[in-house]
Amino acid sequence: MDKTGMPKAKASTQCQVVKGLFNQRRRWARGRVERLLSLGRLIGLLVYAQRLGSLLQHHIFSHQV
């Protein structure tokens, strides 16, 4: 049982082909999640770089005489 008191779910199949396909779908889904997280990190990095560049420009131009 889990923390909520419900029994743990367990997927089981009798056919090895179906079980293999089920596992393959899980691997594909995991890959999609990892790509989505990777894309999110890349976007976050680009936004950070843009903000940093903006701050540097403001700092450089505000100190010029």
N, C-alpha and C positions, 0 to 999 in steps of 0.2 A: 504494500500500500504506500501511496505517496503522502505528502504532508496534508493534503485535503481529506484524506481518509478514503479516497477512491482507489480501486485496484489499478496497478500499473498496466497500461496498454501494451500489448505485445503483438506485433504483426507476424503471422505465420502462414506459410503456404505449404501445400503438399507437392506441388510441381516445382522442380528446380529451375525450369525455364522462367516461370512466372516470378519466382523469387529473385532470379538474376535480373529480370527486367525491373522489378521493384527497386532493387539496390542501384541499378543504373539510373533510374529516375531520381533517386536520392542524391547520387553523385552529381547529376546535372543540376539539380536544384541548389546543391551546396556551391557549385561553381558559379551559378548566377548570383547567389548572395555574396560570394567573395568578390566577384567583379563589381557588384553594386557598391560594396564597402570600399573597394579600391578606387572606384570612380569618385565616391564621396570624399575620400582623403585627398585625391588629386584636385578636386574643386576647392576644397578647404585650403590647400597649399597655394593654389592660384589666387584665391581671394586674399590670403595673407600677403603674398608677394605684391599684389596690386596695392594694398593698403600701405605696406612698407615703402613702396616706391613713391606713393603719394606723400607720405610723411617726409621722406627724404627730399623730395622736390620742394615741399613747403619750407623745410628747414634751410635748404640751400638758397632759395630765392629770397627768403625773409632776411638773410644775413648779408646780402649783397648791397653794396653802396652805390 
